[in-house]
Amino acid sequence: MTVPISLLAQTEVIAPLPPLPPWAMLDPAMLTLVSSICLAVVFMLALPLVRALARRLEGRQRLDPAMQAELEDLRTRVAELEQRQGAVHELEERMDFTERLLAQQREQARLPH
């Protein structure tokens, strides 16, 4: 019996299935045990990292007493500088006013009476 060429072109070649992974053949109880052991190892490795991160975050909230004193000193100095800046601004305004008065007096002195 001869098969037409067009029918041969339409047939598909089925590839063999890949082999199953090793854990697919494990007993469910054994798979649960292995998974639990893996999770315990990951937890034991991650716990010191989490504790170190917690200590670091906690350390940011509490300052060394020397640093706290320096911070308070700097805050006091900034408040004093802000007060002085206000005083300097007031002195600038007074000086501008005085300069305008002197300029008016000079102009009045130049004008003929």
NULUM-612138 format. One line per field, with one value per atom (N, C-alpha, C): residue number from 0; residue in three letters; atom name; x, y, z. Coordinates in nm, 3 decimals. Each point is the difference from the previous one (the first is absolute). Layout:
N
k <- c(NUM | ...) .
r <- c(ALA | ...) .
a <- c(CA | ...) .
X <- c(X | ...) .
Y <- c(Y | ...) .
Z <- c(Z | ...) .
This chain:
113
k <- c(0 | 0 | 0 | 1 | 1 | 1 | 2 | 2 | 2 | 3 | 3 | 3 | 4 | 4 | 4 | 5 | 5 | 5 | 6 | 6 | 6 | 7 | 7 | 7 | 8 | 8 | 8 | 9 | 9 | 9 | 10 | 10 | 10 | 11 | 11 | 11 | 12 | 12 | 12 | 13 | 13 | 13 | 14 | 14 | 14 | 15 | 15 | 15 | 16 | 16 | 16 | 17 | 17 | 17 | 18 | 18 | 18 | 19 | 19 | 19 | 20 | 20 | 20 | 21 | 21 | 21 | 22 | 22 | 22 | 23 | 23 | 23 | 24 | 24 | 24 | 25 | 25 | 25 | 26 | 26 | 26 | 27 | 27 | 27 | 28 | 28 | 28 | 29 | 29 | 29 | 30 | 30 | 30 | 31 | 31 | 31 | 32 | 32 | 32 | 33 | 33 | 33 | 34 | 34 | 34 | 35 | 35 | 35 | 36 | 36 | 36 | 37 | 37 | 37 | 38 | 38 | 38 | 39 | 39 | 39 | 40 | 40 | 40 | 41 | 41 | 41 | 42 | 42 | 42 | 43 | 43 | 43 | 44 | 44 | 44 | 45 | 45 | 45 | 46 | 46 | 46 | 47 | 47 | 47 | 48 | 48 | 48 | 49 | 49 | 49 | 50 | 50 | 50 | 51 | 51 | 51 | 52 | 52 | 52 | 53 | 53 | 53 | 54 | 54 | 54 | 55 | 55 | 55 | 56 | 56 | 56 | 57 | 57 | 57 | 58 | 58 | 58 | 59 | 59 | 59 | 60 | 60 | 60 | 61 | 61 | 61 | 62 | 62 | 62 | 63 | 63 | 63 | 64 | 64 | 64 | 65 | 65 | 65 | 66 | 66 | 66 | 67 | 67 | 67 | 68 | 68 | 68 | 69 | 69 | 69 | 70 | 70 | 70 | 71 | 71 | 71 | 72 | 72 | 72 | 73 | 73 | 73 | 74 | 74 | 74 | 75 | 75 | 75 | 76 | 76 | 76 | 77 | 77 | 77 | 78 | 78 | 78 | 79 | 79 | 79 | 80 | 80 | 80 | 81 | 81 | 81 | 82 | 82 | 82 | 83 | 83 | 83 | 84 | 84 | 84 | 85 | 85 | 85 | 86 | 86 | 86 | 87 | 87 | 87 | 88 | 88 | 88 | 89 | 89 | 89 | 90 | 90 | 90 | 91 | 91 | 91 | 92 | 92 | 92 | 93 | 93 | 93 | 94 | 94 | 94 | 95 | 95 | 95 | 96 | 96 | 96 | 97 | 97 | 97 | 98 | 98 | 98 | 99 | 99 | 99 | 100 | 100 | 100 | 101 | 101 | 101 | 102 | 102 | 102 | 103 | 103 | 103 | 104 | 104 | 104 | 105 | 105 | 105 | 106 | 106 | 106 | 107 | 107 | 107 | 108 | 108 | 108 | 109 | 109 | 109 | 110 | 110 | 110 | 111 | 111 | 111 | 112 | 112 | 112) .
r <- c(MET | MET | MET | THR | THR | THR | VAL | VAL | VAL | PRO | PRO | PRO | ILE | ILE | ILE | SER | SER | SER | LEU | LEU | LEU | LEU | LEU | LEU | ALA | ALA | ALA | GLN | GLN | GLN | THR | THR | THR | GLU | GLU | GLU | VAL | VAL | VAL | ILE | ILE | ILE | ALA | ALA | ALA | PRO | PRO | PRO | LEU | LEU | LEU | PRO | PRO | PRO | PRO | PRO | PRO | LEU | LEU | LEU | PRO | PRO | PRO | PRO | PRO | PRO | TRP | TRP | TRP | ALA | ALA | ALA | MET | MET | MET | LEU | LEU | LEU | ASP | ASP | ASP | PRO | PRO | PRO | ALA | ALA | ALA | MET | MET | MET | LEU | LEU | LEU | THR | THR | THR | LEU | LEU | LEU | VAL | VAL | VAL | SER | SER | SER | SER | SER | SER | ILE | ILE | ILE | CYS | CYS | CYS | LEU | LEU | LEU | ALA | ALA | ALA | VAL | VAL | VAL | VAL | VAL | VAL | PHE | PHE | PHE | MET | MET | MET | LEU | LEU | LEU | ALA | ALA | ALA | LEU | LEU | LEU | PRO | PRO | PRO | LEU | LEU | LEU | VAL | VAL | VAL | ARG | ARG | ARG | ALA | ALA | ALA | LEU | LEU | LEU | ALA | ALA | ALA | ARG | ARG | ARG | ARG | ARG | ARG | LEU | LEU | LEU | GLU | GLU | GLU | GLY | GLY | GLY | ARG | ARG | ARG | GLN | GLN | GLN | ARG | ARG | ARG | LEU | LEU | LEU | ASP | ASP | ASP | PRO | PRO | PRO | ALA | ALA | ALA | MET | MET | MET | GLN | GLN | GLN | ALA | ALA | ALA | GLU | GLU | GLU | LEU | LEU | LEU | GLU | GLU | GLU | ASP | ASP | ASP | LEU | LEU | LEU | ARG | ARG | ARG | THR | THR | THR | ARG | ARG | ARG | VAL | VAL | VAL | ALA | ALA | ALA | GLU | GLU | GLU | LEU | LEU | LEU | GLU | GLU | GLU | GLN | GLN | GLN | ARG | ARG | ARG | GLN | GLN | GLN | GLY | GLY | GLY | ALA | ALA | ALA | VAL | VAL | VAL | HIS | HIS | HIS | GLU | GLU | GLU | LEU | LEU | LEU | GLU | GLU | GLU | GLU | GLU | GLU | ARG | ARG | ARG | MET | MET | MET | ASP | ASP | ASP | PHE | PHE | PHE | THR | THR | THR | GLU | GLU | GLU | ARG | ARG | ARG | LEU | LEU | LEU | LEU | LEU | LEU | ALA | ALA | ALA | GLN | GLN | GLN | GLN | GLN | GLN | ARG | ARG | ARG | GLU | GLU | GLU | GLN | GLN | GLN | ALA | ALA | ALA | ARG | ARG | ARG | LEU | LEU | LEU | PRO | PRO | PRO | HIS | HIS | HIS) .
a <- c(N | CA | C | N | CA | C | N | CA | C | N | CA | C | N | CA | C | N | CA | C | N | CA | C | N | CA | C | N | CA | C | N | CA | C | N | CA | C | N | CA | C | N | CA | C | N | CA | C | N | CA | C | N | CA | C | N | CA | C | N | CA | C | N | CA | C | N | CA | C | N | CA | C | N | CA | C | N | CA | C | N | CA | C | N | CA | C | N | CA | C | N | CA | C | N | CA | C | N | CA | C | N | CA | C | N | CA | C | N | CA | C | N | CA | C | N | CA | C | N | CA | C | N | CA | C | N | CA | C | N | CA | C | N | CA | C | N | CA | C | N | CA | C | N | CA | C | N | CA | C | N | CA | C | N | CA | C | N | CA | C | N | CA | C | N | CA | C | N | CA | C | N | CA | C | N | CA | C | N | CA | C | N | CA | C | N | CA | C | N | CA | C | N | CA | C | N | CA | C | N | CA | C | N | CA | C | N | CA | C | N | CA | C | N | CA | C | N | CA | C | N | CA | C | N | CA | C | N | CA | C | N | CA | C | N | CA | C | N | CA | C | N | CA | C | N | CA | C | N | CA | C | N | CA | C | N | CA | C | N | CA | C | N | CA | C | N | CA | C | N | CA | C | N | CA | C | N | CA | C | N | CA | C | N | CA | C | N | CA | C | N | CA | C | N | CA | C | N | CA | C | N | CA | C | N | CA | C | N | CA | C | N | CA | C | N | CA | C | N | CA | C | N | CA | C | N | CA | C | N | CA | C | N | CA | C | N | CA | C | N | CA | C | N | CA | C | N | CA | C | N | CA | C | N | CA | C | N | CA | C | N | CA | C | N | CA | C | N | CA | C | N | CA | C | N | CA | C | N | CA | C | N | CA | C | N | CA | C | N | CA | C | N | CA | C) .
X <- c(0.084 | -0.084 | 0.089 | -0.027 | 0.078 | -0.075 | 0.075 | -0.058 | 0.031 | -0.102 | 0.028 | 0.096 | 0.079 | 0.102 | -0.064 | -0.115 | -0.068 | -0.041 | -0.034 | -0.038 | 0.122 | 0.114 | 0.123 | 0.041 | -0.021 | 0.037 | -0.086 | -0.122 | -0.092 | 0.019 | 0.067 | 0.015 | 0.102 | -0.024 | 0.089 | 0.088 | 0.119 | 0.092 | -0.009 | -0.029 | -0.015 | 0.134 | 0.050 | 0.128 | -0.021 | 0.100 | -0.014 | -0.010 | -0.070 | -0.017 | 0.132 | 0.026 | 0.123 | -0.012 | 0.112 | -0.007 | -0.058 | -0.063 | -0.059 | 0.109 | -0.023 | 0.099 | 0.006 | 0.111 | 0.015 | -0.105 | -0.047 | -0.095 | -0.141 | -0.025 | -0.132 | -0.022 | 0.108 | -0.013 | 0.009 | 0.013 | 0.009 | -0.138 | 0.002 | -0.122 | -0.046 | -0.131 | -0.046 | 0.049 | 0.007 | 0.049 | 0.147 | 0.079 | 0.141 | 0.017 | -0.084 | 0.005 | -0.033 | -0.096 | -0.035 | 0.116 | 0.065 | 0.114 | 0.115 | 0.033 | 0.109 | -0.033 | -0.125 | -0.041 | 0.009 | -0.042 | 0.007 | 0.144 | 0.088 | 0.142 | 0.059 | -0.034 | 0.049 | -0.050 | -0.128 | -0.054 | 0.066 | 0.027 | 0.066 | 0.140 | 0.072 | 0.136 | -0.005 | -0.092 | -0.014 | -0.035 | -0.090 | -0.039 | 0.119 | 0.077 | 0.115 | 0.107 | 0.014 | 0.096 | -0.050 | -0.130 | -0.056 | -0.019 | -0.015 | -0.025 | 0.109 | 0.128 | 0.103 | -0.003 | -0.033 | -0.008 | -0.115 | -0.112 | -0.115 | 0.031 | 0.067 | 0.037 | 0.097 | 0.098 | 0.095 | -0.069 | -0.093 | -0.076 | -0.083 | -0.061 | -0.080 | 0.088 | 0.119 | 0.091 | 0.043 | 0.023 | 0.043 | -0.110 | -0.123 | -0.112 | -0.024 | 0.015 | -0.017 | 0.108 | 0.120 | 0.111 | -0.020 | -0.078 | -0.025 | -0.089 | -0.082 | -0.092 | 0.066 | 0.092 | 0.069 | 0.135 | 0.027 | 0.128 | 0.093 | 0.125 | 0.103 | -0.017 | 0.020 | -0.019 | 0.086 | 0.121 | 0.085 | -0.061 | -0.053 | -0.063 | -0.127 | -0.074 | -0.122 | 0.034 | 0.107 | 0.041 | 0.044 | 0.075 | 0.045 | -0.119 | -0.098 | -0.120 | -0.076 | -0.015 | -0.068 | 0.077 | 0.134 | 0.084 | -0.021 | -0.002 | -0.021 | -0.138 | -0.100 | -0.135 | -0.005 | 0.069 | 0.005 | 0.069 | 0.111 | 0.074 | -0.082 | -0.075 | -0.085 | -0.108 | -0.059 | -0.103 | 0.059 | 0.122 | 0.067 | 0.028 | 0.045 | 0.028 | -0.126 | -0.112 | -0.126 | -0.041 | 0.022 | -0.031 | 0.090 | 0.128 | 0.094 | -0.034 | -0.046 | -0.037 | -0.115 | -0.096 | -0.110 | 0.051 | 0.097 | 0.056 | 0.076 | 0.074 | 0.074 | -0.097 | -0.110 | -0.100 | -0.059 | -0.026 | -0.053 | 0.102 | 0.128 | 0.104 | 0.014 | -0.016 | 0.005 | -0.112 | -0.120 | -0.113 | 0.026 | 0.054 | 0.031 | 0.105 | 0.101 | 0.105 | -0.057 | -0.088 | -0.064 | -0.081 | -0.073 | -0.080 | 0.091 | 0.110 | 0.094 | 0.061 | 0.035 | 0.056 | -0.101 | -0.127 | -0.102 | -0.016 | 0.004 | -0.010 | 0.118 | 0.119 | 0.119 | -0.008 | -0.049 | -0.012 | -0.101 | -0.111 | -0.100 | 0.059 | 0.078 | 0.061 | 0.098 | 0.076 | 0.096 | -0.074 | -0.112 | -0.076 | -0.063 | -0.046 | -0.061 | 0.108 | 0.123 | 0.107 | 0.041 | -0.014 | 0.038 | -0.105 | -0.125 | -0.105 | 0.007 | -0.023 | -0.001 | -0.128 | 0.013 | -0.115 | -0.067) .
Y <- c(-0.116 | 0.116 | 0.123 | 0.089 | 0.122 | 0.115 | 0.083 | 0.116 | 0.122 | 0.081 | 0.120 | 0.093 | 0.075 | 0.090 | 0.112 | 0.050 | 0.108 | -0.046 | -0.124 | -0.052 | -0.014 | -0.034 | -0.008 | 0.137 | 0.105 | 0.135 | 0.050 | -0.052 | 0.048 | -0.071 | -0.107 | -0.072 | 0.071 | -0.005 | 0.066 | -0.104 | 0.045 | -0.086 | 0.038 | -0.094 | 0.026 | -0.028 | 0.104 | -0.013 | -0.079 | -0.070 | -0.073 | 0.096 | -0.038 | 0.084 | 0.011 | 0.120 | 0.013 | -0.083 | -0.036 | -0.081 | 0.082 | -0.064 | 0.067 | 0.047 | 0.115 | 0.046 | -0.097 | 0.000 | -0.097 | 0.013 | 0.120 | 0.015 | -0.048 | -0.021 | -0.048 | -0.145 | -0.072 | -0.140 | -0.022 | 0.110 | -0.013 | -0.026 | -0.066 | -0.023 | 0.135 | 0.032 | 0.128 | 0.030 | -0.099 | 0.023 | 0.042 | -0.064 | 0.034 | 0.140 | 0.036 | 0.133 | 0.106 | -0.025 | 0.092 | 0.015 | -0.108 | 0.004 | 0.081 | -0.024 | 0.073 | 0.148 | 0.034 | 0.140 | 0.067 | -0.069 | 0.056 | 0.025 | -0.092 | 0.019 | 0.119 | 0.014 | 0.114 | 0.133 | 0.006 | 0.122 | 0.032 | -0.102 | 0.022 | 0.056 | -0.052 | 0.051 | 0.145 | 0.031 | 0.139 | 0.091 | -0.043 | 0.081 | 0.023 | -0.106 | 0.013 | 0.092 | 0.002 | 0.090 | 0.145 | 0.018 | 0.134 | 0.067 | -0.077 | 0.057 | 0.096 | -0.033 | 0.097 | 0.128 | -0.012 | 0.121 | 0.089 | -0.059 | 0.078 | 0.066 | -0.073 | 0.059 | 0.116 | -0.015 | 0.108 | 0.123 | -0.023 | 0.112 | 0.069 | -0.077 | 0.058 | 0.083 | -0.052 | 0.078 | 0.129 | -0.007 | 0.121 | 0.104 | -0.045 | 0.094 | 0.058 | -0.081 | 0.047 | 0.101 | -0.020 | 0.091 | 0.137 | 0.010 | 0.131 | 0.087 | -0.061 | 0.077 | 0.052 | -0.076 | 0.044 | 0.057 | 0.121 | 0.063 | -0.012 | 0.000 | 0.003 | 0.129 | 0.000 | 0.123 | 0.116 | -0.028 | 0.107 | 0.058 | -0.087 | 0.047 | 0.079 | -0.046 | 0.072 | 0.140 | 0.012 | 0.131 | 0.091 | -0.056 | 0.080 | 0.044 | -0.088 | 0.035 | 0.114 | -0.006 | 0.108 | 0.131 | -0.008 | 0.119 | 0.062 | -0.084 | 0.051 | 0.062 | -0.060 | 0.058 | 0.136 | 0.013 | 0.129 | 0.105 | -0.039 | 0.094 | 0.043 | -0.091 | 0.035 | 0.098 | -0.021 | 0.094 | 0.138 | 0.008 | 0.129 | 0.068 | -0.077 | 0.058 | 0.053 | -0.070 | 0.050 | 0.131 | 0.013 | 0.126 | 0.112 | -0.030 | 0.101 | 0.040 | -0.093 | 0.032 | 0.100 | -0.017 | 0.096 | 0.137 | 0.003 | 0.128 | 0.067 | -0.077 | 0.056 | 0.057 | -0.069 | 0.049 | 0.133 | 0.010 | 0.125 | 0.114 | -0.031 | 0.101 | 0.045 | -0.091 | 0.036 | 0.097 | -0.027 | 0.090 | 0.138 | 0.006 | 0.129 | 0.077 | -0.074 | 0.065 | 0.055 | -0.075 | 0.049 | 0.126 | 0.000 | 0.116 | 0.122 | -0.023 | 0.110 | 0.053 | -0.088 | 0.043 | 0.083 | -0.040 | 0.078 | 0.139 | 0.007 | 0.131 | 0.090 | -0.057 | 0.079 | 0.046 | -0.086 | 0.038 | 0.113 | -0.005 | 0.108 | 0.131 | -0.003 | 0.121 | 0.060 | -0.083 | 0.050 | 0.064 | -0.062 | 0.059 | 0.133 | 0.008 | 0.126 | 0.108 | -0.041 | 0.097 | 0.054 | -0.077 | 0.042 | 0.090 | -0.018 | 0.078 | 0.146 | 0.093 | 0.142 | 0.029 | 0.086 | 0.034 | 0.119) .
Z <- c(0.000 | 0.000 | 0.000 | -0.083 | -0.011 | 0.066 | 0.071 | 0.071 | -0.085 | -0.025 | -0.080 | 0.074 | -0.077 | 0.054 | 0.081 | -0.042 | 0.074 | 0.140 | 0.019 | 0.131 | 0.090 | -0.057 | 0.080 | 0.052 | -0.079 | 0.040 | 0.115 | 0.015 | 0.103 | 0.134 | 0.005 | 0.125 | 0.089 | 0.131 | 0.096 | 0.067 | 0.032 | 0.071 | 0.148 | 0.087 | 0.142 | 0.067 | 0.071 | 0.070 | 0.129 | 0.044 | 0.126 | 0.118 | 0.104 | 0.118 | 0.076 | 0.058 | 0.079 | 0.128 | 0.058 | 0.124 | 0.115 | 0.092 | 0.116 | 0.095 | 0.069 | 0.097 | 0.119 | 0.072 | 0.109 | 0.110 | 0.031 | 0.109 | -0.039 | -0.128 | -0.041 | 0.041 | 0.025 | 0.037 | 0.151 | 0.078 | 0.145 | 0.060 | 0.111 | 0.077 | 0.056 | 0.005 | 0.051 | 0.142 | 0.083 | 0.136 | -0.002 | -0.085 | -0.012 | -0.058 | -0.098 | -0.060 | 0.106 | 0.086 | 0.107 | 0.098 | 0.033 | 0.091 | -0.058 | -0.126 | -0.065 | -0.009 | -0.035 | -0.007 | 0.136 | 0.105 | 0.135 | 0.042 | -0.032 | 0.034 | -0.075 | -0.127 | -0.079 | 0.058 | 0.036 | 0.059 | 0.134 | 0.080 | 0.130 | -0.020 | -0.099 | -0.027 | -0.045 | -0.090 | -0.047 | 0.116 | 0.087 | 0.116 | 0.093 | 0.024 | 0.090 | -0.060 | -0.131 | -0.063 | -0.003 | -0.014 | -0.011 | 0.136 | 0.106 | 0.132 | 0.047 | -0.011 | 0.041 | -0.083 | -0.127 | -0.084 | 0.045 | 0.033 | 0.046 | 0.134 | 0.090 | 0.129 | -0.018 | -0.089 | -0.024 | -0.057 | -0.090 | -0.057 | 0.108 | 0.088 | 0.108 | 0.094 | 0.034 | 0.086 | -0.067 | -0.130 | -0.072 | -0.003 | -0.026 | -0.001 | 0.139 | 0.103 | 0.137 | 0.035 | -0.049 | 0.028 | -0.059 | -0.106 | -0.061 | 0.087 | 0.081 | 0.082 | 0.127 | 0.056 | 0.121 | -0.038 | 0.048 | -0.028 | 0.121 | -0.030 | 0.103 | 0.080 | 0.133 | 0.079 | -0.050 | -0.045 | -0.052 | -0.128 | -0.085 | -0.124 | 0.031 | 0.101 | 0.039 | 0.050 | 0.081 | 0.050 | -0.114 | -0.095 | -0.115 | -0.085 | -0.016 | -0.076 | 0.067 | 0.132 | 0.072 | -0.012 | 0.007 | -0.016 | -0.138 | -0.102 | -0.137 | -0.016 | 0.061 | -0.008 | 0.067 | 0.113 | 0.070 | -0.086 | -0.062 | -0.084 | -0.122 | -0.058 | -0.115 | 0.044 | 0.117 | 0.050 | 0.022 | 0.056 | 0.020 | -0.133 | -0.098 | -0.132 | -0.066 | 0.018 | -0.057 | 0.065 | 0.133 | 0.068 | -0.051 | -0.014 | -0.051 | -0.142 | -0.080 | -0.137 | 0.000 | 0.091 | 0.012 | 0.041 | 0.094 | 0.044 | -0.114 | -0.079 | -0.114 | -0.103 | -0.023 | -0.095 | 0.049 | 0.129 | 0.056 | -0.013 | 0.025 | -0.016 | -0.146 | -0.094 | -0.141 | -0.035 | 0.054 | -0.026 | 0.059 | 0.120 | 0.062 | -0.079 | -0.050 | -0.078 | -0.131 | -0.064 | -0.123 | 0.028 | 0.112 | 0.036 | 0.024 | 0.070 | 0.028 | -0.129 | -0.092 | -0.128 | -0.079 | 0.004 | -0.070 | 0.062 | 0.134 | 0.067 | -0.038 | 0.001 | -0.037 | -0.146 | -0.087 | -0.141 | -0.015 | 0.075 | -0.006 | 0.050 | 0.107 | 0.054 | -0.100 | -0.068 | -0.100 | -0.117 | -0.042 | -0.111 | 0.040 | 0.123 | 0.047 | 0.012 | 0.036 | 0.012 | -0.138 | -0.103 | -0.136 | -0.063 | 0.038 | -0.061 | 0.047 | -0.090 | 0.041 | 0.081 | 0.097 | 0.085 | -0.048) .
